Amino acid sequence: MNNFEYYNPTKVVFGQGRFADLGAEVKSLGNIALLVKQEGPLEQMGVYERAVKILEEAQVTVQVLEYVSSNPKLSKIREGIALAKEEGVEVVVAVGGGSAIDAGKAIAIGTACGGDVWEFFRREKDVSASLPMIAVSTISATGAETSCHVVITNDEPEDTAKWQKWAIHDSHAFPETAIIDPELLVSVPKKITAAGMADTISHVLEGYFDGVPHNPLSDRIGEGIVMTVIENEKVLDNPEDLNARAALSWAATLAMSGLQDCGRSNAGFPAHWIQHAVGALTDSSHGEGLAVINPAWLELENEKSPVKFMQFAERVFGIERTEQMTDAEYGMAGIQALKAVFKRWGLPETLGELGVTSEMIPTIVRGVMESPETYVFEEGTVEQVLRRCL
């Protein structure tokens, strides 16, 4: 177990009906709010209309940034920063999934710090300030509502092959408050719910298999999160099951809160960074991409050292080891069980299903290697992972 420091200042307001607390939470931070909307069904569901009403009843003036896309784009972030500055926004409110929340974080930072926000992602400037931000999560997936991570896509180049999906990780990016109301999740489609569940599991496993020994509590927390997600897969057939929605919501939040990473190497999120390069090129679903990429990455890691994978197979899936199994074969049984879960959920099994062709691989590898992230990749390993996924 490694030495560590743990810090997470985000206040969590959790439970059925807690969306109604949005007005009081925002009013405690300021009087003029920028509401960041996300593309998708939330508008038709009346979620944003309700958000505006709650804020106005709390005597908060509301400005609106319309329709952030999945894989939020730099151009939209800059639009939000300009609007926030022009209107004297004091609080940023992001209602949606990880895309809306990441956009809100980037806008809050860019507004407070000045200059060009992309400079932070290029590591040319350090983040020094942020407007207070409130995240209202409407999907169980990224855990962005209590994390210090911000991921956006630079869509400046006309050639989409040159787009970059990069991240920053900074304590100024923690939201002041996260509102997690399971009632907001009941209409999330099955496909998106399943992708979010795969994302949650990936957040756990990319740190879990770091090779650091003697970390029993963090291991148990991570295993518990993965098992909770799988145990609540019934929500895919019964989307209005609020108990299952609540369990998945809290699992997603804890998976990215930093708690289960205490004592780990925290070298980075290798499958995520590979998916970011894939997503920048194809604009494909983040969670669906991870359902394909993460098992392939794990297979390579298991071949190097299967010790932790054997623990995973036994504890999470209860797989019995036969006398004929080698360590690597037993570890691989756990990975195969995970892949079977993703298949059962209707998630893609190949990158080809997400629009990736063999010809794209050199561009994706270059995108991974050019990323300023801390994880140390070898080009051959990245290519090997990608080719396993075709």
C-alpha positions as CSV (number, residue, x, y, z in Angstrom):
1,M,0.0,0.0,0.0
2,N,1.4,3.4,-1.0
3,N,1.4,6.6,1.0
4,F,-1.4,8.9,-0.1
5,E,-3.3,12.2,0.4
6,Y,-7.0,12.2,0.1
7,Y,-9.0,15.4,-0.6
8,N,-12.6,15.7,-1.9
9,P,-14.4,18.9,-0.9
10,T,-17.6,18.4,-2.8
11,K,-20.8,18.4,-0.8
12,V,-23.1,15.6,-1.9
13,V,-26.9,16.1,-1.8
14,F,-28.3,12.6,-2.5
15,G,-31.7,11.1,-2.8
16,Q,-35.1,11.1,-4.3
17,G,-36.6,14.6,-4.7
18,R,-33.3,16.4,-3.9
19,F,-33.3,18.2,-7.3
20,A,-35.6,20.6,-5.5
21,D,-32.7,21.7,-3.4
22,L,-30.9,23.2,-6.4
23,G,-32.2,26.8,-5.7
24,A,-31.0,26.9,-2.1
25,E,-27.6,25.4,-3.0
26,V,-27.0,27.9,-5.9
27,K,-28.3,30.9,-3.9
28,S,-25.8,30.2,-1.2
29,L,-23.0,30.8,-3.7
30,G,-24.3,33.6,-5.9
31,N,-27.2,35.4,-7.6
32,I,-26.4,35.0,-11.3
33,A,-26.1,31.4,-12.6
34,L,-25.1,30.0,-16.0
35,L,-27.2,26.9,-16.7
36,V,-25.3,24.4,-18.9
37,K,-27.6,22.2,-20.9
38,Q,-26.8,18.9,-22.6
39,E,-28.0,17.6,-25.9
40,G,-30.5,14.8,-25.6
41,P,-34.0,14.2,-24.1
42,L,-33.6,16.3,-20.9
43,E,-35.2,19.3,-22.6
44,Q,-38.2,17.3,-23.7
45,M,-38.5,15.7,-20.3
46,G,-38.9,19.2,-18.8
47,V,-35.7,18.9,-16.6
48,Y,-34.3,22.2,-17.8
49,E,-37.6,24.0,-17.5
50,R,-37.8,22.7,-13.9
51,A,-34.2,23.8,-13.2
52,V,-34.9,27.3,-14.3
53,K,-38.1,27.5,-12.3
54,I,-36.3,26.2,-9.1
55,L,-33.6,28.8,-9.6
56,E,-35.9,31.7,-10.3
57,E,-38.0,30.8,-7.3
58,A,-34.8,31.2,-5.3
59,Q,-34.3,34.6,-6.8
60,V,-31.4,33.6,-8.9
61,T,-31.0,35.2,-12.4
62,V,-30.5,32.5,-15.0
63,Q,-28.4,32.6,-18.2
64,V,-28.4,29.6,-20.4
65,L,-25.8,27.8,-22.5
66,E,-27.7,25.7,-25.0
67,Y,-26.9,22.1,-25.7
68,V,-23.5,20.9,-25.0
69,S,-22.7,17.8,-27.1
70,S,-21.3,14.4,-26.0
71,N,-17.5,14.7,-26.0
72,P,-17.9,18.5,-25.2
73,K,-16.2,20.7,-27.7
74,L,-13.8,23.5,-27.1
75,S,-15.8,25.9,-29.3
76,K,-18.9,25.5,-27.0
77,I,-16.7,25.9,-23.9
78,R,-15.4,29.2,-25.3
79,E,-19.0,30.3,-26.1
80,G,-19.9,29.6,-22.5
81,I,-17.0,31.5,-21.1
82,A,-17.8,34.5,-23.2
83,L,-21.4,34.4,-22.1
84,A,-20.4,34.0,-18.4
85,K,-18.1,37.0,-18.6
86,E,-20.6,39.2,-20.5
87,E,-23.5,38.4,-18.0
88,G,-21.4,38.6,-14.8
89,V,-22.2,35.0,-13.9
90,E,-21.3,34.1,-10.3
91,V,-22.2,30.3,-10.3
92,V,-22.1,27.7,-13.0
93,V,-24.8,25.0,-12.9
94,A,-24.4,21.9,-15.1
95,V,-27.4,19.6,-15.4
96,G,-26.7,16.4,-17.3
97,G,-24.1,13.7,-17.7
98,G,-20.3,13.9,-17.7
99,S,-20.4,16.0,-20.9
100,A,-22.4,18.8,-19.3
101,I,-20.5,18.6,-16.1
102,D,-17.1,18.7,-17.7
103,A,-18.2,21.6,-19.9
104,G,-19.4,23.4,-16.8
105,K,-16.1,22.8,-15.0
106,A,-14.1,24.1,-18.0
107,I,-16.3,27.2,-18.2
108,A,-16.0,27.9,-14.5
109,I,-12.2,27.7,-14.8
110,G,-11.9,29.6,-18.0
111,T,-14.1,32.4,-16.7
112,A,-12.2,32.8,-13.4
113,C,-8.7,32.5,-14.8
114,G,-8.9,34.4,-18.1
115,G,-6.8,33.7,-21.2
116,D,-7.5,30.8,-23.5
117,V,-8.9,27.8,-21.6
118,W,-7.1,25.3,-23.9
119,E,-3.8,26.5,-22.5
120,F,-4.6,24.5,-19.3
121,F,-5.1,21.3,-21.3
122,R,-1.8,21.9,-23.1
123,R,-0.2,22.3,-19.7
124,E,1.0,25.7,-20.6
125,K,-0.7,27.4,-17.7
126,D,-1.7,26.3,-14.2
127,V,-5.3,26.6,-13.0
128,S,-5.4,29.3,-10.3
129,A,-9.1,29.8,-9.7
130,S,-12.6,28.7,-10.7
131,L,-16.2,30.0,-10.3
132,P,-18.2,27.9,-7.9
133,M,-20.0,25.2,-9.7
134,I,-22.9,22.9,-9.0
135,A,-23.3,19.6,-10.8
136,V,-26.7,17.9,-11.1
137,S,-26.0,14.4,-12.3
138,T,-28.6,12.8,-14.6
139,I,-26.8,9.6,-15.4
140,S,-24.7,7.0,-13.5
141,A,-21.4,7.0,-15.4
142,T,-18.5,9.3,-15.2
143,G,-18.6,10.3,-11.6
144,A,-17.7,13.9,-12.8
145,E,-20.0,15.3,-10.1
146,T,-17.4,14.8,-7.4
147,S,-14.2,14.5,-9.3
148,C,-11.3,16.9,-10.1
149,H,-11.1,15.8,-13.8
150,V,-12.2,17.7,-16.8
151,V,-12.3,16.2,-20.4
152,I,-13.0,18.2,-23.5
153,T,-12.4,17.9,-27.2
154,N,-10.5,20.5,-29.2
155,D,-12.5,20.9,-32.4
156,E,-10.5,23.8,-33.9
157,P,-8.8,21.8,-36.8
158,E,-11.0,21.5,-39.9
159,D,-9.6,18.0,-40.2
160,T,-11.4,15.9,-37.6
161,A,-8.4,13.5,-37.6
162,K,-6.5,16.2,-35.8
163,W,-9.0,16.8,-33.0
164,Q,-7.6,16.2,-29.5
165,K,-9.6,14.9,-26.6
166,W,-7.6,15.9,-23.5
167,A,-8.0,16.2,-19.8
168,I,-6.9,18.3,-16.9
169,H,-6.9,17.2,-13.2
170,D,-7.0,20.0,-10.7
171,S,-8.4,20.7,-7.3
172,H,-10.2,23.8,-8.6
173,A,-12.3,21.5,-10.8
174,F,-14.1,19.9,-7.8
175,P,-17.8,21.1,-7.9
176,E,-19.0,22.9,-4.8
177,T,-22.0,20.6,-4.6
178,A,-23.2,17.5,-6.4
179,I,-26.9,16.9,-6.5
180,I,-27.7,13.2,-7.2
181,D,-31.4,12.5,-7.5
182,P,-32.3,9.0,-8.8
183,E,-35.7,10.3,-10.0
184,L,-33.8,12.2,-12.8
185,L,-32.4,8.9,-14.1
186,V,-35.5,6.8,-14.7
187,S,-35.9,7.8,-18.4
188,V,-32.2,7.2,-19.3
189,P,-32.3,4.7,-22.2
190,K,-31.1,1.2,-21.7
191,K,-28.1,1.6,-24.1
192,I,-26.9,4.8,-22.3
193,T,-27.4,3.2,-18.9
194,A,-25.4,0.2,-19.8
195,A,-22.6,2.4,-21.2
196,G,-22.5,4.3,-18.0
197,M,-22.3,1.1,-16.0
198,A,-19.2,0.0,-18.1
199,D,-17.7,3.4,-17.5
200,T,-18.1,3.0,-13.7
201,I,-16.5,-0.4,-13.8
202,S,-13.6,0.9,-15.8
203,H,-12.9,3.7,-13.3
204,V,-12.4,1.1,-10.7
205,L,-10.4,-1.5,-12.6
206,E,-7.9,0.8,-14.2
207,G,-6.5,1.5,-10.8
208,Y,-7.3,-1.8,-9.1
209,F,-4.8,-3.7,-11.3
210,D,-1.9,-1.4,-10.6
211,G,0.3,-4.1,-9.1
212,V,0.6,-2.4,-5.7
213,P,0.3,-5.1,-2.9
214,H,-1.2,-5.0,0.6
215,N,-4.1,-2.5,-0.1
216,P,-7.0,-4.6,1.2
217,L,-9.5,-1.9,2.0
218,S,-9.2,-0.1,-1.3
219,D,-9.4,-3.4,-3.0
220,R,-12.6,-4.3,-1.2
221,I,-14.1,-0.9,-1.9
222,G,-13.4,-1.3,-5.6
223,E,-14.6,-4.9,-5.7
224,G,-17.8,-3.8,-3.9
225,I,-18.4,-1.0,-6.5
226,V,-18.0,-3.5,-9.4
227,M,-20.3,-6.1,-7.7
228,T,-22.9,-3.4,-6.9
229,V,-23.1,-2.4,-10.6
230,I,-23.4,-5.9,-11.8
231,E,-26.0,-6.8,-9.1
232,N,-28.2,-3.9,-10.2
233,E,-28.2,-4.8,-13.9
234,K,-31.9,-5.4,-13.5
235,V,-32.4,-1.7,-14.1
236,L,-31.8,-2.4,-17.8
237,D,-35.1,-4.2,-17.9
238,N,-36.8,-2.1,-15.2
239,P,-35.6,1.4,-15.7
240,E,-38.0,2.9,-13.1
241,D,-36.5,0.8,-10.3
242,L,-35.4,3.8,-8.1
243,N,-33.5,1.6,-5.6
244,A,-31.4,0.2,-8.4
245,R,-30.9,3.7,-9.9
246,A,-29.8,4.9,-6.5
247,A,-27.3,2.1,-6.0
248,L,-25.8,2.7,-9.5
249,S,-25.6,6.4,-8.9
250,W,-23.7,6.1,-5.7
251,A,-21.4,3.4,-7.2
252,A,-20.6,5.7,-10.1
253,T,-19.9,8.6,-7.7
254,L,-17.6,6.6,-5.4
255,A,-15.8,5.0,-8.3
256,M,-14.4,8.4,-9.4
257,S,-14.3,10.2,-6.0
258,G,-10.8,9.1,-5.3
259,L,-11.7,7.0,-2.3
260,Q,-11.1,3.6,-3.8
261,D,-7.8,4.9,-5.3
262,C,-6.2,5.6,-1.9
263,G,-2.9,3.8,-1.6
264,R,-2.7,2.9,-5.3
265,S,0.0,4.0,-7.8
266,N,-2.5,6.4,-9.5
267,A,-0.4,6.3,-12.7
268,G,-3.4,7.2,-14.8
269,F,-6.3,5.7,-16.7
270,P,-4.8,3.8,-19.6
271,A,-8.0,2.5,-21.2
272,H,-9.5,5.9,-20.8
273,W,-6.7,7.7,-22.6
274,I,-6.9,5.2,-25.5
275,Q,-10.6,5.7,-25.6
276,H,-10.2,9.5,-25.7
277,A,-8.1,9.2,-28.8
278,V,-10.8,6.9,-30.3
279,G,-13.5,9.3,-29.3
280,A,-11.8,12.3,-30.7
281,L,-11.5,10.6,-34.1
282,T,-15.0,9.0,-34.2
283,D,-17.1,11.0,-31.7
284,S,-18.2,7.6,-30.4
285,S,-19.7,6.8,-27.0
286,H,-17.2,6.9,-24.2
287,G,-18.7,4.1,-22.1
288,E,-19.2,1.8,-25.2
289,G,-15.6,2.4,-26.2
290,L,-14.4,1.4,-22.7
291,A,-16.5,-1.8,-22.8
292,V,-14.3,-2.8,-25.8
293,I,-10.9,-1.3,-24.9
294,N,-10.7,-2.0,-21.1
295,P,-10.9,-5.8,-21.4
296,A,-8.3,-5.9,-24.1
297,W,-6.0,-3.8,-21.9
298,L,-6.6,-6.1,-19.0
299,E,-5.8,-9.1,-21.0
300,L,-2.3,-7.8,-21.7
301,E,-1.8,-6.9,-18.0
302,N,-2.9,-10.3,-17.0
303,E,-0.3,-11.9,-19.2
304,K,2.4,-9.9,-17.4
305,S,1.2,-10.6,-13.9
306,P,-1.9,-12.5,-13.1
307,V,-1.9,-12.3,-9.3
308,K,-4.5,-9.6,-8.9
309,F,-6.5,-10.9,-11.7
310,M,-6.9,-14.2,-9.8
311,Q,-8.2,-12.3,-6.8
312,F,-10.7,-10.5,-9.1
313,A,-11.9,-13.7,-10.6
314,E,-12.5,-15.3,-7.2
315,R,-13.9,-12.4,-5.3
316,V,-16.0,-10.6,-7.9
317,F,-17.3,-13.6,-10.0
318,G,-16.8,-16.5,-7.6
319,I,-15.0,-18.5,-10.3
320,E,-13.7,-21.8,-9.0
321,R,-10.1,-22.7,-10.1
322,T,-9.5,-26.1,-11.6
323,E,-6.3,-28.0,-11.1
324,Q,-5.5,-27.7,-14.8
325,M,-5.7,-23.9,-14.8
326,T,-2.5,-21.8,-14.9
327,D,-2.4,-18.5,-13.0
328,A,-2.9,-16.6,-16.2
329,E,-5.8,-18.8,-17.3
330,Y,-7.5,-18.3,-14.0
331,G,-7.0,-14.5,-14.2
332,M,-8.3,-14.6,-17.8
333,A,-11.4,-16.4,-16.6
334,G,-12.4,-13.2,-14.7
335,I,-11.8,-11.0,-17.7
336,Q,-13.9,-13.3,-19.8
337,A,-16.7,-13.1,-17.2
338,L,-16.5,-9.3,-17.4
339,K,-16.7,-9.4,-21.2
340,A,-19.8,-11.7,-20.9
341,V,-21.4,-9.1,-18.6
342,F,-20.8,-6.3,-21.1
343,K,-22.2,-8.6,-23.9
344,R,-25.3,-9.4,-21.9
345,W,-25.9,-5.6,-21.4
346,G,-25.9,-5.2,-25.2
347,L,-22.6,-3.2,-25.4
348,P,-20.4,-3.4,-28.5
349,E,-17.6,-6.1,-28.6
350,T,-15.4,-4.5,-31.2
351,L,-14.2,-1.0,-32.1
352,G,-15.5,-1.7,-35.6
353,E,-19.0,-1.3,-34.2
354,L,-18.0,2.2,-33.2
355,G,-16.7,3.2,-36.6
356,V,-13.0,2.4,-36.2
357,T,-11.2,0.8,-39.1
358,S,-7.7,-0.8,-39.3
359,E,-6.5,2.2,-41.3
360,M,-7.4,4.5,-38.4
361,I,-5.1,2.8,-35.9
362,P,-1.9,4.8,-36.6
363,T,-3.8,8.0,-36.2
364,I,-5.3,6.8,-32.9
365,V,-1.9,5.6,-31.6
366,R,-0.4,9.0,-32.5
367,G,-3.3,10.7,-30.6
368,V,-2.6,8.6,-27.5
369,M,1.2,9.3,-27.6
370,E,0.7,13.0,-28.1
371,S,-1.6,13.3,-25.1
372,P,0.0,15.2,-22.1
373,E,-1.4,12.6,-19.7
374,T,1.0,11.1,-17.1
375,Y,0.6,7.4,-18.0
376,V,3.7,6.1,-19.8
377,F,2.6,4.3,-22.9
378,E,4.6,2.3,-25.4
379,E,3.4,2.7,-29.0
380,G,3.5,-1.1,-29.6
381,T,1.3,-1.8,-26.6
382,V,-1.3,0.8,-27.6
383,E,-1.4,-0.7,-31.1
384,Q,-1.7,-4.2,-29.7
385,V,-4.7,-3.2,-27.6
386,L,-6.4,-1.6,-30.5
387,R,-5.9,-4.5,-32.9
388,R,-7.3,-6.9,-30.3
389,C,-10.4,-4.8,-30.3
390,L,-11.1,-4.7,-34.1
